[in-house]
Amino acid sequence: MGVLMQQSSRKVRRRPSKRSTKKMQVTNAQKSKYKQFLRSVGIECERVELFIQAFTHSSYVNEHHIRTFDDNERLEFLGDAVLELAISQYLFKTFDKMSEGEMTKLRAAIVCEPSLATIANDLSFGEYVFLGKGEEMTGGRDRSALLADVFESFVGALYLDLGMEAVYTFLEKTVYPKIQEGAFSHRMDYKSQLQEFIQQDRHGTLEYHIVQEKGPAHCREFVSEVWLDEEKLGEGVGRSKKEAEQQAAQRALSKVSHNKE
């Protein structure tokens, strides 16, 4: 009986699936294509493979059974931090009368998905992304989230290849002038951003409600909630009703953006 049970357990035991160890193969022609593209945006790279990885989407890696860490997600993680530092430093040095809160809002408006996707699109990043067939067929090359991720990955690759000064130089040509032009100011209005986002693929009406007032008259705080039909999307607190509503919209925007991904 014990032998039979042992044999039975052997039959159902499965071997753990092996991770692919296949490395992404890049031809000399592809390297030349990307080097030419990098020169067009003012970059003379030393390790073009880093930039090719920055343009490699996970769908391509999965479809071609390549090592999972050959996609751009690790570079995106790094680039996100590098970009935030570079933007923070620029705002700090450029706008010496701007408060911490205002700088935080402006930085968030600059590094948000729609802003980064617009910059990536202006630089034709979408044309150079390695995509799986499924992602390609569903319009992934033009998808805002994908383009924003690629931009962050690109910044990560640039930092690793040429250092922080190269990142500053690149942003001086592509992002900093837009900040001076006020191109991101409208994105600091989180209520408008949330409205635009909801209208993309949902129907319904956004409503803001002041649900609580607290504190003495000279130091009043308001609590606002934002609802989409019968779903609560976010809650915010502020010294004015407007500030509370903006914070509620900001938190709601973060929630719905994350859910969409």
C-alpha positions in Angstrom: 0.0 0.0 0.0 2.8 2.4 0.9 4.6 1.6 -2.3 1.4 2.3 -4.3 1.0 5.7 -2.6 4.6 6.5 -3.2 4.3 5.7 -6.9 1.1 7.7 -7.1 2.8 10.8 -5.6 5.6 10.5 -8.1 3.1 10.6 -11.0 1.5 13.9 -9.9 4.8 15.6 -8.9 5.7 18.2 -11.4 9.1 19.6 -12.2 9.4 23.4 -11.5 9.4 25.4 -14.7 12.8 26.6 -15.7 13.4 30.3 -16.3 14.6 31.1 -19.8 18.3 31.7 -20.0 18.1 32.8 -23.6 19.8 36.1 -24.1 18.3 38.7 -26.4 20.2 38.7 -29.7 20.8 42.1 -31.4 22.2 42.3 -34.9 24.9 44.9 -36.0 22.2 46.5 -38.2 19.9 47.0 -35.2 22.8 48.4 -33.2 23.6 50.8 -36.0 19.9 51.9 -36.2 19.7 52.7 -32.5 23.1 54.5 -32.5 21.8 56.7 -35.4 18.6 57.4 -33.5 20.5 58.3 -30.3 22.7 60.7 -32.3 19.4 62.4 -33.6 18.5 63.2 -30.0 22.1 64.4 -29.2 23.5 61.3 -27.5 26.8 59.5 -28.4 26.4 56.3 -26.4 29.1 53.9 -25.3 26.9 50.9 -24.6 24.1 50.8 -27.1 22.8 47.5 -25.7 21.6 49.5 -22.6 19.4 51.7 -24.8 18.1 48.7 -26.8 17.1 47.1 -23.5 15.3 50.4 -22.6 13.1 49.9 -25.6 12.4 46.2 -25.0 8.9 45.6 -23.7 8.1 42.6 -21.5 5.7 41.4 -24.2 8.6 40.9 -26.6 10.7 39.1 -24.0 7.8 36.8 -23.1 6.9 36.0 -26.7 10.5 35.2 -27.7 11.3 33.3 -24.5 14.1 35.6 -23.6 15.5 36.1 -20.1 12.9 38.1 -18.1 15.5 40.6 -16.9 16.3 41.6 -20.5 13.2 43.7 -20.7 13.1 47.4 -19.7 11.4 47.1 -16.3 14.6 47.3 -14.1 15.8 50.3 -16.2 12.4 51.9 -15.7 12.8 51.5 -11.9 16.1 53.2 -12.0 15.1 55.9 -14.5 12.1 56.9 -12.4 14.4 57.7 -9.4 17.0 59.5 -11.6 14.3 61.6 -13.4 12.7 62.6 -10.1 16.1 63.8 -8.8 17.0 65.7 -12.0 13.6 67.5 -12.0 13.7 68.2 -8.3 17.2 69.8 -8.6 16.1 71.9 -11.6 13.0 73.2 -9.8 15.0 73.9 -6.6 17.7 75.9 -8.5 15.4 77.6 -11.0 12.4 78.7 -8.9 13.9 80.1 -5.6 10.6 81.6 -4.5 8.6 78.4 -5.0 7.4 76.6 -1.9 8.0 73.0 -1.2 4.3 72.2 -1.8 4.3 74.0 -5.2 7.5 72.3 -6.3 6.0 68.9 -5.3 2.9 69.6 -7.4 4.9 70.8 -10.4 7.3 67.9 -10.2 4.3 65.5 -10.1 2.8 67.2 -13.1 6.1 66.8 -15.1 6.8 63.2 -14.3 3.2 62.0 -14.6 2.2 59.5 -17.3 0.6 61.9 -19.8 3.5 64.3 -19.6 6.2 61.7 -20.1 4.2 60.0 -22.9 3.9 63.3 -24.7 7.6 63.9 -24.6 8.4 60.3 -25.7 5.9 60.7 -28.5 7.6 64.0 -29.6 10.9 62.1 -29.7 9.3 59.2 -31.8 10.2 56.7 -29.0 7.2 54.5 -30.0 8.8 53.7 -33.4 11.8 52.0 -31.7 10.1 49.8 -29.1 10.4 46.0 -29.3 6.9 44.7 -28.8 5.2 41.3 -28.8 2.7 40.7 -31.6 -0.3 40.8 -29.2 0.8 44.1 -27.7 1.4 45.5 -31.2 -2.0 44.5 -32.5 -3.8 46.1 -29.6 -2.1 49.5 -30.2 0.6 49.2 -27.5 3.1 51.3 -29.5 0.9 54.3 -29.0 -0.3 53.5 -25.5 0.4 56.3 -23.0 1.5 54.1 -20.1 4.0 52.2 -22.3 5.5 55.4 -23.7 5.9 56.9 -20.3 7.6 53.7 -19.1 10.0 53.7 -22.0 11.0 57.3 -21.3 11.9 56.4 -17.8 13.8 53.3 -19.0 15.7 55.5 -21.5 16.7 57.9 -18.7 17.9 54.9 -16.6 20.0 53.7 -19.5 21.4 57.1 -20.2 22.4 57.4 -16.5 24.2 54.0 -16.5 25.9 54.7 -19.8 27.1 58.3 -19.5 26.3 59.5 -16.0 24.1 62.2 -14.4 25.6 65.1 -16.4 24.4 63.4 -19.6 20.9 63.1 -18.1 20.9 66.8 -17.3 22.1 67.7 -20.8 19.4 65.5 -22.4 16.7 67.1 -20.2 18.0 70.6 -21.0 17.0 69.9 -24.6 13.8 68.0 -24.0 12.1 68.8 -20.7 13.5 71.9 -19.0 12.4 74.3 -21.8 8.9 73.0 -21.5 8.9 73.8 -17.8 10.0 77.4 -18.5 7.2 77.6 -21.1 4.6 76.5 -18.5 3.7 73.4 -20.5 2.9 71.4 -17.3 1.0 74.0 -15.3 -2.4 72.7 -16.4 -1.6 69.3 -15.1 -1.3 70.7 -11.6 -5.1 70.9 -11.6 -5.8 67.4 -10.5 -9.6 67.8 -10.9 -9.2 68.5 -14.6 -6.7 65.6 -15.0 -9.1 63.2 -13.2 -12.0 64.4 -15.4 -10.0 63.9 -18.6 -8.8 60.4 -17.4 -12.4 59.3 -16.6 -13.7 60.5 -19.9 -11.2 58.3 -21.8 -12.9 55.0 -21.2 -15.7 55.5 -18.6 -19.1 57.0 -18.4 -20.5 58.7 -15.3 -20.4 61.9 -13.3 -17.7 62.9 -10.9 -19.0 64.5 -7.7 -17.2 66.2 -4.8 -18.6 66.3 -1.3 -17.3 68.1 1.7 -18.0 65.5 4.4 -16.3 67.0 7.4 -15.1 70.4 8.8 -12.8 70.3 11.7 -10.6 72.5 13.8 -11.1 76.1 15.1 -12.3 78.9 12.8 -8.8 80.3 12.4 -7.3 76.9 11.5 -10.2 75.1 9.8 -9.6 71.9 7.9 -12.0 70.4 5.3 -12.4 66.8 4.3 -13.5 66.1 0.7 -14.5 62.9 -1.1 -14.8 62.4 -4.8 -17.3 59.9 -6.2 -17.9 58.4 -9.6 -21.6 57.4 -9.5 -21.7 55.1 -6.5 -17.9 54.4 -6.2 -15.7 56.5 -3.9 -12.4 57.2 -5.7 -10.5 59.3 -3.2 -10.5 61.5 -0.1 -8.5 64.6 0.6 -7.9 67.1 3.4 -7.1 70.8 3.1 -7.2 74.2 4.7 -9.8 75.2 2.1 -12.5 73.3 0.3 -10.7 73.8 -3.0 -7.4 72.4 -1.6 -9.3 69.4 -0.1 -11.0 68.7 -3.4 -7.7 68.9 -5.3 -6.1 66.4 -2.9 -9.0 64.1 -3.2 -8.7 64.3 -7.0 -5.0 63.6 -6.8 -5.5 60.5 -4.8 -8.3 59.3 -7.0 -6.1 59.9 -10.1 -3.4 57.7 -8.6 -5.9 55.0 -7.8 -7.6 54.8 -11.2 -4.3 55.1 -13.0 -2.9 52.1 -11.0 -6.1 50.1 -11.6 -5.9 50.7 -15.3 -2.3 49.3 -15.5 
